[in-house]
Amino acid sequence: MTKDWNLSAAPESTSHVQLQQEYGLFIGGKWIKPSDGKYFETSNPATEKKLASIALAGRKDVDSAFKSADKAFESWSKLSGAERGKYIFRIARIIQEKSREFAVIESMDGGKPIRESRDIDIPLAAAHFFYYAGWADKLEYVFPGRKVRPMGVAAQIIPWNFPLLMAAWKIAPALACGNTVVLKPAETTSLTALKLAEVIDEAGLPPGVVNIITGDGSTGALMTAHPTPNKLAFTGSTEVGKQIYKAAIQGGKKVTLELGGKAANIIFDDAPIDAAVEGIINGIYFNQGHVCCAGSRLFVQETVYAEVLAKLKRRMDSLIVGDPMDKNTDIGAINSKEQLKTIEHYLKLGSEEGADIYQPAGELPKKGYWCKPTLFTNVAQSNRIAQEEIFGPVLAIQTFRTIDEVIEKANNTPYGLSAGVWTDKGSKVFQLTKALKAGVVWANTYNKFDPTSPFGGFKESGFGREGGMHGLEAYLAFD
Ligand code: ADP
């Protein structure tokens, strides 16, 4: 859709990318074929073309991954923090060196615009490794007066929306604290995690410190039920999170969960409106809305509603939906056929619930999975499109008159991951940050991430924090 803009295509080259046709499991520093010989395909959601065959790890493979992590823990946990830090710095630097290849693979496998994988996902992943490398030899300063030690083996399961970045969020703090890991990427986006395994190999990490195994929910369930890990770390849907929580309780394991969200993005009438409109766009259409902290519920103060809506629609009309590999693209492909079905179900539901739908005009590509940026007006608090996580480029708009009203509406959700506030008044920002039940509240910005800043939720959005010094706590035992 290039309604207002007739930009020439600016495709990123894919010729420098090195992909294998078939990937095994990275266990004990070696590439292993899956024990029961099963593979699945990963494809490009923008073209529906197959990219590679990926091993489906079964019971024996999960077992050998944990055995190798357990064995590696003996020596890795005894290494000095400074030595551990050197390895982690090395991983960070190699990711930077290969950042272009990582960015292209991330966009090919997951459908996100190359501009986002190039400017956000990959640099932030490297930054996480740099940040936690720096903490490896300073753990006693983080928790003064307390004796800390590594927890042991961590089982880590990640989703498909930020594949390399989520792997970095999980692996970097675990290694800095002296743990070893078995990580499983999501089944639609395994490729950058497998590339990361190559980086880990190149960085010379002792075998078994990081094991990367691939597979679907069945592999994930085997991991969480396994007796070896004493820590489960999961990012994904609230539904699966609840199952993992159960497995953790039954197995007496520590657990951190980063689950769904339905964030309120709140625009007061004293806000810088043009900036706020950009913040709304970034909040909900970034990464096709496949973002757990997406600003999917917009609350606009009644006095500026007409202005905000008109400007928002105008800005939506200019968004370019299409080839993720084109550097002009704003909204790429939906990650999978299944996810597109879920989003389309909600689009239908919104209209059936009586809300009004708006989508820009224009054609979508014929092949691949696509959804236009969408907004709903005339939305009621009780509507499912205002209550449930859609995980797509779909915004539900409501209005408010007073601060108390918007606080009540914003908190009327089972989730509590993030929120946004747009106002000229610092006092209002502080009032809202106190009153909103959300792990992160952005003021006059949205979707800002930094490795130094903790991230995590309340209520059905999970618990535990990742990032910052708080992120270390999740991987340490205290005497
Ligand atoms: P989504 O619904 O957004 O696809 P999921 O929560 O299903 O997210 O997936 C997140 C991760 O959890 C993926 O790596 C997936 O393979 C894994 N997973 C799915 N089901 C289970 C399960 N029952 N136990 C453990 N992991 C699972």
Residues whose N, C-alpha, C, O or C-beta is under 5 A from the ligand:
A	BS01	ADP	I157 I158 P159 K184 P185 A186 E187 G215 D216 G217 G220 A221 T235 G236 S237 V240 Q243
